[in-house]
């Protein structure tokens, strides 16, 4: 198991959280996505480490900014 936490900006509501969670959850190997809306922290749990570029692409596909 691997867990990584990222910062995503631009999320303002529960729909935003759902969009980001859905895109990240579609990445192969991802087993859980937890989003803390007030801080923009997104924790991704996966079977093995996920490349940051894949996470960035999924966040941007959802319409938000991957801040790191």
Order of alpha helices (4+ residues) and beta strands (2+ residues): beta-alpha-beta-beta-alpha-beta
